[in-house]
Amino acid sequence: MINLFAEFFAETFQGPAFEYLGNTHLAALGVLLFLNLFLLLFRKSESGTKGFIRFILALIWIGSELAWHYWNYIYGRWTLQTMLPLVFRSFLVWIGAWMLLTKSYKIYELMYFAGIVVGVWGLALTELGAYNFPHFLYFHYFISYGLILTSALYMTLVQGLRPTVKSMLRVFIKMNIFVGIVYLVNTVIGSNYLGINSRPDFPGMLAWLPEWPIYIVYMELIGIAVMLLLYLPFLIKDLLTRYFMNRDNSSRLESISK
């Protein structure tokens, strides 16, 4: 039993490396899909049941993140320049857990617009390198990104929250404040969280964009476009509701006039 845990939490993984869209990747995506569909069954449950589910999700999330910090610490990988919650994934994990525990609408707005994007991006473009099932980092990765997405969907589809037009403006302002704070922290401690102070060594999506700092403007524009896209389902719903309400009112007036 001890040996199994040691291998699970080991610094290196002795099994086959993670394969993008391989069996272990597809299995994790399948489990997360099942989880989200299962949680939909609680849409009409009592508030106490919904609150208990939020608590369990938050507990799993926080436990996984703390274990990840501990794993990096015991293997000498924890540094101020790499482990502060100043990248979107880590930042959303902590505020998302707080949202689940408190049902905060202000945090929900941020989780809906930013969390869905980060969650889908992380799950769709998973890169774990040498670490694969059943290593701890495999579970942490999919718990982390999976619950970012799940928490936003749960609060929307089960708890019944929804963003508004003003939500987009508030999220845009908050994210720019966050990026400004990250820039200042980077300047003080010599880090490069979010790739704000310079182009990172492994730029990912930034490789498709112009050089620093011009790509920051592009990221702002992409963020606005994504928020509009995510708000589109609610806009369509509101327009359809207004249309049918107006039609019903017109029908009533015609009936009265006759």
DOLUM-715119 format. One line per field, with one value per residue (C-alpha): x negated, y negated, z. Coordinates in steps of 0.001 Angstrom, whole numbers, always signed. Layout:
N
c1 <- c(X:...)
c2 <- c(Y:...)
c3 <- c(Z:...)
! end
This chain:
258
c1 <- c(+0:-2830:-4651:-1536:-1129:-4829:-4497:-1281:-3002:-6489:-8566:-8848:-6408:-7687:-4775:-4050:-3915:-626:+782:+2975:+6430:+5129:+7123:+6363:+7150:+10483:+11324:+10832:+12972:+15634:+15709:+16027:+18836:+20673:+20163:+21691:+24648:+25142:+25176:+28001:+30239:+30154:+31695:+34971:+33444:+33778:+31298:+29689:+28836:+27426:+25370:+23989:+22868:+21158:+19353:+18118:+16900:+15088:+13519:+12182:+10895:+9096:+7643:+6245:+4700:+3099:+1701:+253:-1533:-2821:-4064:-6020:-7362:-8719:-10514:-12029:-9886:-7960:-9157:-7593:-8280:-6189:-3741:-1732:+1942:+1267:+1993:+5611:+5882:+4665:+6501:+9793:+9356:+9267:+11965:+14086:+13937:+14963:+17863:+19067:+18889:+20583:+22674:+21140:+22681:+19765:+17368:+19864:+19707:+15961:+16158:+18747:+16846:+13270:+13742:+15525:+12806:+9920:+11588:+12350:+8906:+7094:+9139:+9012:+5270:+4077:+306:-1003:-4281:-5698:-2950:+3:+2637:+2426:-58:+1098:+428:+2798:+5640:+4754:+4751:+8203:+9686:+8304:+9415:+12477:+13936:+13212:+15608:+18004:+18368:+19392:+21872:+23242:+23941:+25630:+27612:+28344:+28270:+29995:+27576:+26961:+24753:+26018:+24706:+23268:+21533:+19330:+18233:+17508:+15538:+13533:+12605:+11771:+9590:+7649:+7131:+5906:+3510:+2223:+1550:-217:-2399:-3471:-4185:-6211:-8257:-8994:-9877:-11257:-8540:-6504:-3056:-531:-3339:-2541:-6066:-7688:-6999:-7312:-9683:-6688:-4176:-1396:+1336:-933:-3010:-200:-185:-2551:-5505:-5262:-3613:-1359:+56:+1583:+3932:+4867:+5594:+7918:+9817:+10017:+11356:+14120:+15080:+15235:+17433:+19861:+19961:+20631:+23395:+25080:+27260:+28752:+29271:+31135:+33211:+34124:+35068:+37237:+38921:+39645:+40961:+43389:+44522:+45265:+47113:+49225:+50041:+51038:+53288:+54998:+55586:+57087:+59344:+60530:+61176:+63429)
c2 <- c(+0:-2378:-1564:-2276:-5686:-6427:-5705:-7739:-10758:-10178:-12934:-10991:-8656:-5287:-4400:-5511:-9253:-11075:-10848:-13659:-12204:-8832:-6451:-8166:-11601:-10466:-8584:-11729:-13770:-11064:-11100:-14884:-14768:-12184:-14319:-17388:-15423:-13765:-17118:-18277:-15771:-18072:-21094:-20676:-19512:-21425:-24213:-22155:-19357:-21807:-23453:-20090:-19323:-22703:-21989:-18573:-19996:-22826:-20392:-18148:-21180:-22739:-19380:-18720:-22184:-22002:-18550:-19989:-22730:-20134:-17914:-20810:-21766:-18355:-17989:-21474:-22899:-25483:-29035:-32472:-32923:-29918:-28820:-31879:-31823:-34423:-32350:-32010:-28333:-28732:-32019:-30536:-27454:-29488:-32012:-29244:-27231:-30337:-30841:-27297:-27769:-31188:-31216:-34623:-36170:-38565:-35641:-33686:-36369:-35923:-32142:-32082:-34241:-33348:-29902:-28312:-29522:-28405:-25080:-24202:-25356:-23290:-20150:-20417:-21121:-18933:-18492:-16462:-15360:-12310:-12207:-9963:-7844:-6879:-9549:-12306:-15062:-13394:-13541:-17041:-18398:-17100:-17933:-21434:-22279:-20056:-21736:-25195:-24319:-22288:-24970:-27579:-25200:-24007:-27519:-28351:-25208:-23893:-26924:-29091:-32020:-33863:-36717:-40065:-42678:-44582:-41369:-41552:-45082:-44172:-41065:-43051:-45637:-43009:-40998:-44094:-44993:-41441:-41634:-44994:-43500:-40533:-42909:-44723:-41452:-40214:-43414:-43099:-39378:-38804:-36430:-36405:-35171:-35347:-36285:-39927:-41295:-39466:-36679:-33389:-30603:-28359:-30857:-28449:-30532:-33578:-32025:-32945:-36602:-39567:-40332:-41689:-43985:-44162:-40699:-42006:-44191:-41167:-39175:-41965:-41857:-38061:-38274:-40691:-38461:-35380:-37134:-38192:-34621:-33206:-35753:-34921:-32044:-34382:-37141:-34738:-33487:-37044:-38014:-34907:-35493:-39108:-38095:-35503:-37824:-40596:-38138:-36889:-40448:-41293:-38248:-39256:-42799:-41489:-39163:-41998:-44311:-41701)
c3 <- c(+0:+916:-2315:-4354:-2696:-3206:-6915:-7097:-5500:-6959:-8527:-11777:-13502:-14668:-16945:-20524:-21197:-21587:-25099:-26390:-27176:-26036:-23875:-20568:-22020:-23479:-20276:-18183:-20579:-20448:-16637:-16596:-19157:-17048:-13921:-15540:-16898:-13505:-11712:-13972:-12174:-9126:-10885:-8981:-5701:-2448:-1736:+1034:-1369:-3900:-1173:-46:-3615:-3834:-562:-1765:-5083:-3283:-796:-3580:-5461:-2498:-1409:-4871:-5109:-1659:-2491:-5707:-3758:-1305:-4154:-5626:-2208:-1215:-4553:-4414:-7210:-5201:-5899:-5694:-9391:-10447:-7743:-6706:-7796:-10464:-13549:-14586:-13654:-10069:-9592:-10795:-8603:-5409:-6247:-7785:-4572:-2641:-5073:-4443:-680:-606:-3814:-4591:-7712:-8208:-8448:-10558:-13262:-13454:-13383:-16159:-18636:-17676:-16168:-19108:-21492:-19264:-18474:-22098:-23217:-20596:-21258:-25034:-25226:-22364:-22147:-19215:-20755:-18987:-16341:-17010:-15219:-12385:-11244:-8892:-11455:-13905:-11378:-10233:-13776:-14675:-11276:-11562:-15094:-14934:-11864:-13270:-16068:-13910:-11250:-13828:-15463:-12122:-10888:-14201:-14991:-11493:-9208:-11829:-11945:-15189:-16390:-17651:-20049:-17073:-16005:-19102:-18244:-14622:-15637:-18188:-15552:-12914:-15276:-16287:-12629:-12005:-14951:-13687:-10245:-11850:-13862:-10697:-8866:-11832:-11786:-8063:-7824:-11309:-12509:-15697:-14698:-17567:-19950:-19228:-18773:-21701:-24176:-22254:-23314:-24057:-25445:-26469:-28074:-27893:-30667:-33060:-31999:-32602:-30341:-26792:-25789:-28859:-28206:-24963:-27024:-29128:-25968:-24799:-28098:-28006:-24449:-25513:-28455:-26218:-23645:-26364:-27646:-24170:-23587:-26891:-25526:-22900:-25460:-27755:-24828:-23798:-27358:-27789:-24422:-25326:-28753:-27388:-24583:-27099:-29335:-26427:-25394:-28955:-29084:-25838:-27080:-30316:-28345:-26099:-29051:-30627)
! end
